[in-house]
């Protein structure tokens, strides 16, 4: 259940209270990242608690009330994953209970069980709780507590601890392995590009298709993938897509022609278009918003970074044995993950309401595919050619048709209102800047160091390894950074540092670069930029309803893939016109340097947008804080 933020006009009562219970209501106006609570029988006496998100430890259940979603009941999805944590609430002497996993249950009616007589209850989905815990303030604050019959709940070692069951850890690790594969595959193929081009006689523009073909399938169907997961069930979609990914990896290691190899990359992109948003939505729907979800997403991102780091190293090693091993290595890992996912990913039902927006899926998918294809092929056929112009016109027509369909259909593929959510928009812009600038930079560096300076694949892999290693190490603490500083400041700072790294690299690169004096400092600065990646994911999915988590994840990933394809295509056009037929290191560097400058500019624009969003957010928060308390006027709902 997502926390409600901003102005709250409806002030519902939490719980059907008896005489012995103090009703709790929401204040009319909430802070930007908090809701204010106060005892209903003592209005104006100050906040009982200030809760950042619905998953906040201690009194999270009190915050889970919104304009359109009054709380009628809550359940603990996994009682053994909810340790008892004694924590003093602000301005009270009550002790709170952490509620890490929340899900709607509904009104079960009044019940007298051991003296707990309130109508709104907490109950276990697995019927492990033999008694009832009501959601009134007295019971939530542990004045009455019933132990679970099949699990012993003990206080955690630290006040901020988040504990999960073995099955929950297994689920998270399975999803992490799949993301690990994505990072592994991308970085291994990137290192192997020069070797693939030499054996299959592929030009620089053709080599680009090994990356862009993947992006074409990935970015073209991400929105469809996310919505399909919401409608057909996340487990089913995840398993099928992962199986397709494994088969495509196997075929990629067996083919012997450039077009067929590109086709397998396209199929893998299609599979990833379903596994990526589905995996992220499985996390966001199984881990409550707040510390639990932040920790899960941070671990998830660590594995993505670890996959990228490992891919650099294994890419160098495997390419030394033969580039085909870079395609074959993911196969056994994918098969093991498939078996684990079959047993660990929870079964879920298709959406109770809504249907399959076939026309919306076709028009959006076709528009994305045509857009990415047009941008990628434009450098070869010409940006001003009739083919490119007609293709862009077709993209515009398809997008217009898609918007018209979504506005008129009863159950749209995309609720267009979600695109007006400021946090999702800012996160999408940030991820375009991060992904687009980095993929373009890596493409140029790989070609220059191997073809121009004659570095071996292993030397290149080891040279770039600090980026992945630093991201992996830093991302371990990203959940704590987000909890302390919020997503906005982290994204703004890390993207600014990343832009500085690109500028430093573009200005100082020469034909005999010193690794310690020139390359390493720039690599470390660029690596810091990726530390903000988990914050981008958290910002994008924050406050999104469970039935639209897959959609939000799809929007975010689509932004990254389509944005990366566009930036990479422009970068390729820049270096192709500059480098031409150059063969000497100096001539190649002169042709590649404008592309490096373009990647730095993209990163800088993203940093400026992040900083601007942070400034606007703080100004809005200041205005809200200056509103007189008399304007809040909390209205009480009659307990009767």
Buried (B, 14 or more C-beta within 10 A) or exposed (E): BBBBBBEBEBBBBBBBBBEEBBBBBBBBBBBBBBBBBBBBBEBEEEBBBBBBBBBBBBBBBBBBBBBEBBBBBBBBBBBBBBBBBEBEBEEBEBBBBBBBBBBEBEEBEEBEEEEBBBBBBBBBBBEBBEBBBBBBBBBBBBEBBBEBEEBEBEEBEEEBBBBBBEBBBBBBBBBBBBBBBBBBBBBBBBBBBBBBBEBBEBEBBBBBBBBBBBBBBBBBBBBBBBBBBBBBBBBBBBBBBBBBBBBBBBBBBEBEEBEBBBBBBBBBBBBBBBBBBBBBBBBBBBBBBBBBBBBBBBBBBBBBBBBBBBBBBBBBBBBBEEBBBBBBBBBEBBBEBBEBBEEBBEEBEEBEEBEBBEBBBBBBBBBBBBBBBBBBBBBBEEBEEEEBBEBBEBBEEBBEBBBEBBEEBEEBBBBEEBEEBEBBBBBBBBBBBBBBBBBBBBBBBBBBBBBBBEBBBBBBBBBBBBBBBBBBBBBEEBBBBBBEEBBBBBBBBBBBBBBBBBBBBBEBBEEEBEEEEBBEBBBBBBBBBBBBBBBBBBBBBBBBBBBBBBBBBBBBBBBBBBBBBBBBBBBBBBBBEBBEEBEEBEBBBEBBBBBBBBBBBBBBBBBBBBBEBBEEBEEEEEEBEEEEEEEBEBBEBEBE
